[in-house]
Amino acid sequence: MEKLRIAVIGLGWFGEIHCDAISAVPELQLAGLCTRTPSRLKALGHKYNVSALYTDYNELLEDSTIDAVSIATQWEEHAEPALAALAAGKHVLLEKPMASTVADCIRLCEAAKSASGALMVGHVCRFNPRFMAAKREIETGKIGTIVSLSARRNMPAIWTSETLNKIGPISSNIVHDIDMMLWLAAAKVVRVYAQTVSVRGLKNPDIGQVMLKFDTGATATLESVTCMPENTPFDIDERMEVIGTDGLVHVQDTFPNISIVSKDGFASPDTTYWPTLHAKMRGALPDEFAYFARCIIEKQEPNIITPEEAMEAARVALAAEESAVSGKVVLLE
């Protein structure tokens, strides 16, 4: 079987999860690792039996044996390594959100148009079978014209303190649901209002709430509460409802699709995004990587999500961030 040789740039918590996902995909070979922390680099090189180790992504990109890179750096550091990788002729899977400014999103989209390598942004919810089923049902016209959408993506505090010192709940969590709503409604957001609440005094707020207005007249509400009690028995409480003139679609994931009661209490672990089955990661994240690999191997452009669609999700999320700071409605052209 032909394999795509891929390296991971950025080896924080989620970069390591990327490594696990890659290791579970037969079409991929984890061929390189890059982080600025030498001790972390050595440890993960040993864990994944990877010898091509770099503290500078520019040196990694000079390695002609590397076909592609997965970029899982902090979001404000997405653009430069992605642009450099595209310029070096590599294929790029870039973790969401696409970038921390609209200007950088535009630069990435423009670079992808002329690059020999493909650019795909990792909006993993597009590979969630429940959202995929919702998209299929909506496209049949079964629920009529969409008039209202709502979403929640809530998490226990034990998961989130480190993340919130890097990125807020709107751009880290709600951006998933913004992308899903743009995809499911096939409409454009024209008006954004948001508010945030700080509970723990971290760098970024614990709670984000967003209201959207679409050019079709549909409205949407979204929330992410990242400070649920630490003994909350689920990883993510993820729900979305899409109401149309003739029906509705309701998606509920993670809680409570499996429940476990033990001497340690009640738990509802993830069974969708990256559960471990038969000693390998399964679920939406490895499916995303497998799709990316197949597209490259078969010389097809990834189109489950385009760079332009990823840019639009980031643009709406950044407008919501702006609204939360200013307290004003933000209008989008």
ChimeraX attribute file (.defattr): number of C-alpha atoms within 10 A of each C-alpha:
attribute: neighborCount
match mode: 1-to-1
recipient: residues
	/A:1	6
	/A:2	11
	/A:3	15
	/A:4	22
	/A:5	17
	/A:6	25
	/A:7	29
	/A:8	25
	/A:9	27
	/A:10	25
	/A:11	23
	/A:12	15
	/A:13	11
	/A:14	14
	/A:15	22
	/A:16	17
	/A:17	17
	/A:18	26
	/A:19	23
	/A:20	20
	/A:21	25
	/A:22	26
	/A:23	17
	/A:24	20
	/A:25	21
	/A:26	13
	/A:27	19
	/A:28	23
	/A:29	20
	/A:30	25
	/A:31	22
	/A:32	25
	/A:33	29
	/A:34	27
	/A:35	21
	/A:36	14
	/A:37	13
	/A:38	12
	/A:39	10
	/A:40	14
	/A:41	20
	/A:42	16
	/A:43	11
	/A:44	18
	/A:45	18
	/A:46	11
	/A:47	10
	/A:48	16
	/A:49	12
	/A:50	17
	/A:51	13
	/A:52	15
	/A:53	20
	/A:54	20
	/A:55	16
	/A:56	13
	/A:57	23
	/A:58	14
	/A:59	11
	/A:60	22
	/A:61	23
	/A:62	11
	/A:63	12
	/A:64	10
	/A:65	13
	/A:66	21
	/A:67	22
	/A:68	28
	/A:69	28
	/A:70	26
	/A:71	28
	/A:72	24
	/A:73	21
	/A:74	20
	/A:75	20
	/A:76	15
	/A:77	14
	/A:78	24
	/A:79	22
	/A:80	15
	/A:81	20
	/A:82	27
	/A:83	21
	/A:84	15
	/A:85	26
	/A:86	24
	/A:87	17
	/A:88	18
	/A:89	17
	/A:90	23
	/A:91	27
	/A:92	26
	/A:93	23
	/A:94	25
	/A:95	22
	/A:96	26
	/A:97	28
	/A:98	32
	/A:99	29
	/A:100	21
	/A:101	16
	/A:102	17
	/A:103	12
	/A:104	18
	/A:105	23
	/A:106	16
	/A:107	14
	/A:108	23
	/A:109	19
	/A:110	14
	/A:111	18
	/A:112	21
	/A:113	12
	/A:114	11
	/A:115	17
	/A:116	14
	/A:117	21
	/A:118	23
	/A:119	29
	/A:120	25
	/A:121	26
	/A:122	24
	/A:123	24
	/A:124	19
	/A:125	19
	/A:126	20
	/A:127	21
	/A:128	18
	/A:129	14
	/A:130	16
	/A:131	21
	/A:132	15
	/A:133	13
	/A:134	18
	/A:135	19
	/A:136	13
	/A:137	15
	/A:138	21
	/A:139	14
	/A:140	9
	/A:141	13
	/A:142	15
	/A:143	17
	/A:144	15
	/A:145	17
	/A:146	23
	/A:147	17
	/A:148	20
	/A:149	24
	/A:150	20
	/A:151	26
	/A:152	21
	/A:153	21
	/A:154	22
	/A:155	23
	/A:156	20
	/A:157	18
	/A:158	15
	/A:159	15
	/A:160	16
	/A:161	18
	/A:162	13
	/A:163	17
	/A:164	17
	/A:165	13
	/A:166	14
	/A:167	18
	/A:168	23
	/A:169	26
	/A:170	32
	/A:171	25
	/A:172	17
	/A:173	23
	/A:174	26
	/A:175	24
	/A:176	22
	/A:177	27
	/A:178	26
	/A:179	24
	/A:180	21
	/A:181	26
	/A:182	17
	/A:183	17
	/A:184	20
	/A:185	21
	/A:186	14
	/A:187	16
	/A:188	20
	/A:189	25
	/A:190	16
	/A:191	19
	/A:192	25
	/A:193	22
	/A:194	26
	/A:195	21
	/A:196	24
	/A:197	14
	/A:198	13
	/A:199	12
	/A:200	12
	/A:201	11
	/A:202	15
	/A:203	15
	/A:204	20
	/A:205	22
	/A:206	24
	/A:207	20
	/A:208	25
	/A:209	21
	/A:210	24
	/A:211	18
	/A:212	25
	/A:213	20
	/A:214	20
	/A:215	11
	/A:216	15
	/A:217	13
	/A:218	19
	/A:219	17
	/A:220	20
	/A:221	19
	/A:222	23
	/A:223	23
	/A:224	25
	/A:225	23
	/A:226	26
	/A:227	21
	/A:228	18
	/A:229	11
	/A:230	12
	/A:231	12
	/A:232	17
	/A:233	21
	/A:234	21
	/A:235	17
	/A:236	21
	/A:237	21
	/A:238	17
	/A:239	18
	/A:240	22
	/A:241	18
	/A:242	22
	/A:243	19
	/A:244	19
	/A:245	12
	/A:246	11
	/A:247	14
	/A:248	20
	/A:249	18
	/A:250	15
	/A:251	14
	/A:252	16
	/A:253	19
	/A:254	19
	/A:255	19
	/A:256	17
	/A:257	12
	/A:258	12
	/A:259	13
	/A:260	12
	/A:261	10
	/A:262	7
	/A:263	5
	/A:264	7
	/A:265	9
	/A:266	14
	/A:267	18
	/A:268	19
	/A:269	18
	/A:270	20
	/A:271	18
	/A:272	18
	/A:273	21
	/A:274	19
	/A:275	15
	/A:276	15
	/A:277	10
	/A:278	6
	/A:279	8
	/A:280	14
	/A:281	21
	/A:282	20
	/A:283	20
	/A:284	21
	/A:285	26
	/A:286	25
	/A:287	21
	/A:288	25
	/A:289	23
	/A:290	19
	/A:291	18
	/A:292	27
	/A:293	27
	/A:294	18
	/A:295	15
	/A:296	18
	/A:297	13
	/A:298	8
	/A:299	11
	/A:300	12
	/A:301	15
	/A:302	18
	/A:303	12
	/A:304	14
	/A:305	17
	/A:306	14
	/A:307	22
	/A:308	17
	/A:309	18
	/A:310	22
	/A:311	25
	/A:312	19
	/A:313	27
	/A:314	26
	/A:315	25
	/A:316	27
	/A:317	28
	/A:318	21
	/A:319	20
	/A:320	31
	/A:321	24
	/A:322	18
	/A:323	20
	/A:324	22
	/A:325	11
	/A:326	13
	/A:327	14
	/A:328	14
	/A:329	17
	/A:330	20
	/A:331	14
	/A:332	13
	/A:333	7
